[in-house]
Amino acid sequence: MTDTPQTTAQPILPGRVLRISLPSVPLYAATLFVSALLLFWVQPLIAKMMLPLLGGAPAVWNTAMMFFQLVLLAGYGYAHLLTRAVPPSRQAWIHGAVLIAAVTALPFAVGDEVPPTDAASPVVALWLVGRLFVILGLPFFALSASGPLLQSWFTRTGHPAAGDPFFLYGASNLGSLVALLAFPLLFEPLTTLSTQSRLWTGVFAVLVAMVVACAAAARRTPPRYGESPAVIAIRTGPTALWRARALWIALAFIPSSLLLGVTSYITTDVASAPLLWVIPLALYLLSFVVTFAHRPPIRASWSLTGQAASVSILLFLFMIPTPPLSLVIPAHYLGFFFIALVCHGMLAARRPAATRLTEFYFCLSLGGALGGVFNAVLAPILFSST
């Protein structure tokens, strides 16, 4: 498959004054960091709130993850349609209204509605999805859309790096990683769940102001004059475009599916502890941080070697009747991490021009959502054991 040509930096037209300064990168990076921090702080937080009602079954976490992935897909789809159908001058107004509407739904609380009794039944899964939608649907949707929208707006800041804004995806995933590690190590030991909900609401309000600042930075500068999506589509052809989309979806599906599969396996055989749920998700996010960095610290050849070695170790452990858990758990984490590095590294290498940024992220989100649906809905039907 022929990769889509990268958009190169274009000169500002004569007579136009560039009024943006280099701090636009820290502003956008910080806003994406805070947005992702909120996005992944609330996931273990709301799951922890739900545990007293539903118990600690791994199916509860998998169902919650499926919900988050589906809402993330909806947010990315909204961002893609917004950037394609709405003029840039109006996008900030529309998304600002969505963020303000989300603030009215905060702070969130679980409430006292009683769930069905069997935590593993499909009825409970539907109940949990419905409750999460009511409690957190709109704020999570607004946060999900902010990531691709902010990167799209950054392409109009006039900054020299605006032609290839995908490095900001690393800042976003770093915020997600910090949130996941801070929850069991900092937030949970030092604060109550209700206090965290109020604190989360305060940080969300700060984020709204940061998004407004990012929109202002993009609006007061001339746009970048790069290739339009129509030009790219003509150059690559419809067949190549659909192949690229299918590959993006597949490469996103594999780590997403393995994420929930590894989590289910470990929490079923060891314990249903929140930390054991968080570690695979942290490794998943770390693989994005590494592969989408401006200079990836782990080479693709190293990832392939690590994948081959870790999968070989897992196959060896599966042949042992009762392998020690001290080896099984690290081996699964390591194997999952290297497979995620390989898949996400291929995604980073095949990222399109900035004009197709939101489409790229929508395909990634679609693959992630399909992985969540496969594990939470189809896997319990298709397989007899974890």
C-alpha positions as CSV (number, residue, x, y, z in Angstrom):
1,M,0.0,0.0,0.0
2,T,1.2,3.4,-0.9
3,D,1.3,5.8,2.1
4,T,-0.6,9.0,1.8
5,P,1.8,11.9,1.1
6,Q,2.6,14.1,4.1
7,T,1.5,17.7,4.1
8,T,4.5,20.0,4.2
9,A,4.7,23.4,5.8
10,Q,3.3,26.0,3.5
11,P,4.4,29.7,3.4
12,I,2.0,32.3,4.6
13,L,0.6,34.3,1.7
14,P,2.1,37.8,1.1
15,G,0.5,40.6,3.0
16,R,-0.6,38.3,5.9
17,V,1.0,38.8,9.3
18,L,1.8,35.8,11.4
19,R,0.7,36.7,15.0
20,I,1.2,33.5,16.8
21,S,4.2,32.8,19.0
22,L,6.0,29.5,19.7
23,P,4.1,29.0,23.1
24,S,1.2,27.7,20.9
25,V,2.8,24.2,21.2
26,P,2.9,24.3,25.1
27,L,-0.7,25.6,25.1
28,Y,-2.1,22.9,22.9
29,A,0.1,20.2,24.5
30,A,-1.1,21.3,28.0
31,T,-4.7,21.4,27.0
32,L,-4.5,17.9,25.4
33,F,-2.7,16.6,28.5
34,V,-5.4,17.9,30.8
35,S,-8.2,16.6,28.6
36,A,-6.7,13.1,28.4
37,L,-6.0,13.2,32.2
38,L,-9.7,13.9,32.9
39,L,-10.7,11.2,30.3
40,F,-8.7,8.5,32.0
41,W,-9.0,9.6,35.5
42,V,-12.8,9.3,35.4
43,Q,-12.7,5.7,34.1
44,P,-11.3,4.0,37.1
45,L,-13.1,6.5,39.3
46,I,-16.6,5.7,38.0
47,A,-15.7,1.9,38.0
48,K,-14.7,2.2,41.6
49,M,-18.0,3.9,42.4
50,M,-19.9,1.1,40.6
51,L,-18.1,-1.8,42.4
52,P,-20.2,-1.8,45.6
53,L,-23.3,-2.1,43.5
54,L,-22.0,-4.8,41.0
55,G,-19.1,-6.5,42.8
56,G,-15.7,-7.1,41.4
57,A,-16.4,-9.3,38.4
58,P,-14.0,-8.7,35.5
59,A,-17.2,-8.5,33.3
60,V,-18.0,-5.2,35.0
61,W,-14.7,-3.6,34.0
62,N,-14.9,-5.0,30.5
63,T,-18.5,-3.6,30.0
64,A,-17.4,-0.2,31.4
65,M,-14.4,-0.2,29.0
66,M,-16.8,-1.1,26.1
67,F,-19.0,1.9,27.0
68,F,-16.0,4.3,27.1
69,Q,-14.7,3.1,23.8
70,L,-18.2,3.5,22.2
71,V,-18.6,7.0,23.5
72,L,-15.0,7.8,22.4
73,L,-16.0,6.6,18.9
74,A,-19.0,8.9,19.0
75,G,-16.9,11.8,20.1
76,Y,-14.3,11.2,17.3
77,G,-17.1,10.9,14.8
78,Y,-18.6,14.2,15.9
79,A,-15.1,15.8,15.6
80,H,-14.7,14.4,12.1
81,L,-18.1,15.7,10.9
82,L,-17.5,19.1,12.6
83,T,-14.2,19.7,10.9
84,R,-15.7,18.6,7.5
85,A,-19.1,20.3,7.6
86,V,-18.6,23.4,9.7
87,P,-16.4,26.4,8.9
88,P,-13.4,26.8,11.2
89,S,-14.8,30.0,12.7
90,R,-17.9,28.2,14.0
91,Q,-16.3,25.0,15.2
92,A,-15.2,26.6,18.5
93,W,-18.6,28.0,19.2
94,I,-20.3,24.7,18.6
95,H,-17.8,22.7,20.7
96,G,-17.8,25.4,23.4
97,A,-21.6,24.9,23.7
98,V,-21.1,21.1,24.0
99,L,-18.5,21.7,26.8
100,I,-20.7,24.1,28.7
101,A,-23.6,21.7,28.4
102,A,-21.4,19.0,29.8
103,V,-20.5,21.2,32.8
104,T,-24.2,21.3,33.7
105,A,-24.2,17.5,34.2
106,L,-21.4,17.8,36.8
107,P,-20.5,16.8,39.5
108,F,-21.4,13.2,38.8
109,A,-22.6,10.6,41.3
110,V,-23.7,7.0,41.0
111,G,-27.0,7.4,42.8
112,D,-29.0,4.7,44.7
113,E,-30.6,2.8,41.8
114,V,-30.4,-0.9,42.5
115,P,-28.9,-3.1,39.7
116,P,-30.0,-6.7,38.7
117,T,-28.5,-9.3,40.9
118,D,-26.3,-11.4,38.5
119,A,-23.2,-9.4,37.7
120,A,-22.3,-11.6,34.8
121,S,-25.7,-11.5,33.0
122,P,-26.3,-9.5,29.8
123,V,-29.1,-7.6,31.6
124,V,-26.6,-6.2,34.1
125,A,-24.3,-5.2,31.2
126,L,-27.1,-3.3,29.6
127,W,-28.0,-1.7,33.0
128,L,-24.4,-0.6,33.5
129,V,-24.1,0.9,30.1
130,G,-27.4,2.8,30.6
131,R,-26.3,4.1,34.0
132,L,-22.9,5.2,32.7
133,F,-24.6,7.0,29.8
134,V,-26.9,8.9,32.2
135,I,-24.2,9.7,34.8
136,L,-21.2,10.5,32.5
137,G,-22.3,10.3,28.9
138,L,-22.2,14.0,27.9
139,P,-19.0,15.0,29.8
140,F,-17.1,12.0,28.4
141,F,-18.4,12.7,24.9
142,A,-17.2,16.3,25.1
143,L,-13.8,15.2,26.3
144,S,-13.5,12.5,23.7
145,A,-14.1,15.0,20.9
146,S,-11.6,17.6,22.3
147,G,-8.5,15.6,21.4
148,P,-8.9,15.4,17.6
149,L,-10.5,18.8,17.4
150,L,-7.6,20.5,19.2
151,Q,-5.1,18.8,16.9
152,S,-7.1,19.9,13.9
153,W,-7.2,23.5,15.2
154,F,-3.4,23.4,15.8
155,T,-2.9,22.9,12.1
156,R,-4.3,26.5,11.7
157,T,-2.0,28.2,14.2
158,G,0.8,28.9,11.6
159,H,3.3,27.1,13.8
160,P,6.1,25.4,11.8
161,A,5.0,22.0,13.2
162,A,1.4,22.5,12.2
163,G,1.7,20.4,9.1
164,D,2.3,17.2,11.1
165,P,0.5,17.6,14.5
166,F,0.4,13.9,15.4
167,F,3.2,14.4,17.9
168,L,0.6,16.1,20.1
169,Y,-1.1,12.6,20.4
170,G,1.8,11.6,22.5
171,A,1.1,14.5,24.9
172,S,-2.5,13.4,25.1
173,N,-1.6,9.8,25.9
174,L,0.9,10.9,28.5
175,G,-1.9,12.7,30.3
176,S,-3.9,9.5,30.2
177,L,-1.0,7.5,31.6
178,V,-0.4,10.0,34.4
179,A,-4.1,9.8,35.4
180,L,-4.1,6.0,35.5
181,L,-1.0,5.8,37.6
182,A,-2.1,8.7,39.9
183,F,-5.5,7.1,40.6
184,P,-4.3,4.1,42.7
185,L,-1.1,5.8,44.0
186,L,-2.3,9.3,44.8
187,F,-6.0,10.0,44.3
188,E,-7.5,6.9,45.9
189,P,-5.4,6.8,49.0
190,L,-5.6,10.5,49.8
191,T,-9.2,11.5,48.9
192,T,-12.7,10.1,48.9
193,L,-14.6,9.2,45.8
194,S,-17.1,12.1,46.3
195,T,-14.1,14.5,46.7
196,Q,-12.5,13.2,43.5
197,S,-15.8,13.8,41.7
198,R,-15.9,17.5,42.8
199,L,-12.2,17.9,42.0
200,W,-12.7,16.4,38.6
201,T,-15.5,18.9,38.0
202,G,-13.2,21.8,38.9
203,V,-10.4,20.6,36.5
204,F,-13.1,20.2,33.8
205,A,-14.0,23.8,34.2
206,V,-10.4,24.8,33.9
207,L,-10.2,22.8,30.7
208,V,-13.0,24.7,29.2
209,A,-11.0,27.9,29.6
210,M,-8.0,26.2,28.1
211,V,-10.0,25.1,25.0
212,V,-11.2,28.6,24.6
213,A,-7.6,29.9,24.6
214,C,-6.6,27.3,22.0
215,A,-9.5,28.3,19.8
216,A,-8.5,32.0,20.1
217,A,-4.9,31.1,19.1
218,A,-6.1,29.4,16.0
219,R,-8.6,32.1,15.1
220,R,-6.3,35.0,15.2
221,T,-3.7,33.6,12.8
222,P,-3.9,32.9,9.1
223,P,-4.7,29.4,8.1
224,R,-2.1,27.0,6.7
225,Y,-2.4,26.6,3.0
226,G,-1.9,22.8,2.5
227,E,-3.5,20.1,0.4
228,S,-7.2,19.6,0.6
229,P,-8.8,16.2,1.3
230,A,-10.2,16.2,-2.3
231,V,-6.7,16.5,-3.7
232,I,-5.3,13.7,-1.6
233,A,-8.3,11.5,-2.4
234,I,-7.7,12.0,-6.2
235,R,-3.9,11.3,-5.8
236,T,-4.3,8.1,-3.8
237,G,-7.5,6.8,-5.3
238,P,-10.5,5.3,-3.5
239,T,-9.2,1.7,-3.4
240,A,-6.0,2.8,-1.6
241,L,-8.0,5.0,0.8
242,W,-10.3,2.1,1.8
243,R,-7.3,-0.2,2.3
244,A,-5.6,2.4,4.5
245,R,-8.8,2.8,6.5
246,A,-9.2,-1.0,6.9
247,L,-5.6,-1.3,8.0
248,W,-5.9,1.5,10.6
249,I,-9.0,-0.2,12.0
250,A,-7.3,-3.6,12.2
251,L,-4.2,-2.3,13.8
252,A,-6.3,-0.5,16.4
253,F,-8.5,-3.5,17.0
254,I,-5.8,-5.9,17.9
255,P,-4.3,-4.1,20.9
256,S,-7.7,-3.0,22.1
257,S,-9.0,-6.6,22.1
258,L,-5.8,-7.9,23.7
259,L,-6.1,-5.2,26.4
260,L,-9.4,-6.6,27.6
261,G,-8.4,-10.2,27.1
262,V,-5.3,-9.8,29.2
263,T,-7.2,-7.9,31.9
264,S,-9.9,-10.6,32.1
265,Y,-7.3,-13.4,32.2
266,I,-5.2,-11.9,35.0
267,T,-8.1,-10.6,37.1
268,T,-9.9,-14.0,36.8
269,D,-6.8,-16.0,37.9
270,V,-5.4,-13.6,40.5
271,A,-7.7,-11.0,42.0
272,S,-10.2,-8.4,40.9
273,A,-8.1,-5.5,42.2
274,P,-8.3,-2.1,40.5
275,L,-4.5,-2.0,40.2
276,L,-4.5,-5.1,38.1
277,W,-7.1,-3.5,35.8
278,V,-5.0,-0.3,35.5
279,I,-1.7,-1.8,34.6
280,P,-2.7,-3.2,31.1
281,L,-4.4,0.0,30.2
282,A,-1.3,2.0,31.3
283,L,0.9,-0.2,29.1
284,Y,-1.6,0.3,26.2
285,L,-1.3,4.1,26.6
286,L,2.5,4.0,27.0
287,S,2.7,2.2,23.6
288,F,1.0,5.2,22.0
289,V,3.3,7.7,23.8
290,V,6.4,5.8,22.6
291,T,5.3,5.2,19.0
292,F,3.8,8.7,18.3
293,A,6.8,10.6,19.8
294,H,8.7,12.9,17.5
295,R,11.7,10.6,18.0
296,P,10.4,7.2,19.3
297,P,12.7,5.9,22.0
298,I,12.1,2.2,21.0
299,R,12.9,1.3,17.4
300,A,10.5,-0.7,15.3
301,S,13.1,-3.5,15.0
302,W,13.4,-3.7,18.8
303,S,9.6,-4.0,19.1
304,L,9.4,-6.8,16.6
305,T,12.2,-8.7,18.4
306,G,10.5,-8.1,21.8
307,Q,7.2,-9.3,20.4
308,A,8.7,-12.6,19.1
309,A,10.6,-13.3,22.3
310,S,7.6,-12.5,24.6
311,V,5.1,-14.5,22.6
312,S,7.6,-17.5,22.6
313,I,7.8,-17.2,26.4
314,L,4.0,-17.2,26.7
315,L,3.7,-20.3,24.5
316,F,6.2,-22.1,26.7
317,L,4.3,-21.1,29.8
318,F,1.1,-22.4,28.4
319,M,2.7,-25.9,28.0
320,I,3.4,-26.0,31.7
321,P,0.5,-27.5,33.7
322,T,0.7,-25.1,36.6
323,P,3.1,-22.2,35.8
324,P,3.9,-19.8,38.7
325,L,1.9,-16.7,38.7
326,S,5.0,-14.7,39.3
327,L,6.0,-15.6,35.8
328,V,2.6,-15.7,34.1
329,I,1.5,-12.2,35.0
330,P,4.8,-10.3,33.9
331,A,4.9,-12.5,30.7
332,H,1.4,-11.5,29.7
333,Y,2.0,-7.9,30.4
334,L,5.3,-7.9,28.4
335,G,3.7,-9.8,25.5
336,F,0.8,-7.4,25.4
337,F,3.0,-4.4,25.5
338,F,5.3,-5.5,22.6
339,I,2.3,-6.4,20.5
340,A,0.8,-3.0,21.2
341,L,4.1,-1.4,20.3
342,V,4.2,-3.2,16.9
343,C,0.6,-2.3,16.0
344,H,0.7,1.3,17.2
345,G,4.1,1.7,15.6
346,M,2.7,0.7,12.2
347,L,-0.2,3.1,12.8
348,A,2.2,6.0,13.5
349,A,4.3,5.1,10.4
350,R,1.1,5.1,8.3
351,R,-0.5,8.3,9.6
352,P,-1.9,10.5,6.8
353,A,-1.6,14.1,6.0
354,A,-2.9,16.6,8.6
355,T,-6.0,17.2,6.4
356,R,-7.2,13.7,7.2
357,L,-6.3,13.8,10.9
358,T,-9.9,13.4,12.2
359,E,-10.6,10.6,9.8
360,F,-7.5,8.8,11.0
361,Y,-8.5,9.1,14.7
362,F,-12.0,8.0,13.9
363,C,-10.7,4.8,12.3
364,L,-8.5,4.2,15.4
365,S,-11.5,4.7,17.6
366,L,-13.6,2.4,15.5
367,G,-11.0,-0.3,15.8
368,G,-10.8,0.2,19.6
369,A,-14.6,0.1,19.9
370,L,-14.8,-3.1,17.9
371,G,-12.2,-4.7,20.2
372,G,-14.3,-3.7,23.2
373,V,-17.5,-5.1,21.8
374,F,-15.7,-8.3,20.8
375,N,-14.5,-8.9,24.3
376,A,-17.4,-7.7,26.3
377,V,-20.2,-9.1,24.1
378,L,-19.0,-11.8,21.7
379,A,-16.2,-13.5,23.6
380,P,-18.4,-14.7,26.5
381,I,-20.7,-16.3,23.9
382,L,-17.9,-17.7,21.6
383,F,-15.5,-19.1,24.3
384,S,-16.1,-21.4,27.2
385,S,-13.3,-20.0,29.4
386,T,-11.0,-17.0,29.8
